[in-house]
């Protein structure tokens, strides 16, 4: 059994959360069929919340649904990767510019502590923990930017950006994990530079290097 039975509550949201976690954990790999009957049996719920949850996850871009073909865990295409990368660059360059204007010593210490923890997890080869901290680091930057509309956009894109970060981490070789963690100190140093162009250039570089790593790991059929 891949999933655990759910407690009472908002079943559709709980089902979506359980399946989302399984996708993020790699228990459901890209392309895996998500059979409603099997999911309902594993989670101990009816088909209705399963169907609602899969619809929600499809809206987030984590699940693909097709008539008469059912649902599958979404696979990343080269076009989707390029579109997400270019959008992230635009959004996060704006974010770091805002963060530069608002970063306090306390927030800097918080971000440094995240990177230090990421480095420790990287030394131990803990890919999942590195991914989790990486995601929290970027989410904290979005919060520090203190921009309502950007926050709304990021919330809508959270699952897709999470998938990007997860794929970038998964594409790392064991010896690259520590270097990847350290790039976040480099990014933070750039944010502390008084020149906005320095932070924006480093953020673009940070994202594009990750995208190139993902691109190299995708199968040749990913551009279809």
Secondary structure, 3 states (H helix, E strand, C coil): CCCCCCCCCCHHHHHHHHHHHHHHHCCCCCCCEECHHHHHHHHCCCHHHHHHHHHHHHHCCCEEEECCCEEEECCCCHHHHHHHHHHHHHHHHHHHHHHHHHCCHHHHHHHHHHHHHHHHHHHCCCHHHHHHHHHHHHHHHHHHHCCHHHHHHHHHHHHHHHHHHHHHHHCCCHHHHHHHHHHHHHHHHHHHCCCHHHHHHHHHHHHHHHHHHHHHHCCHHHHC
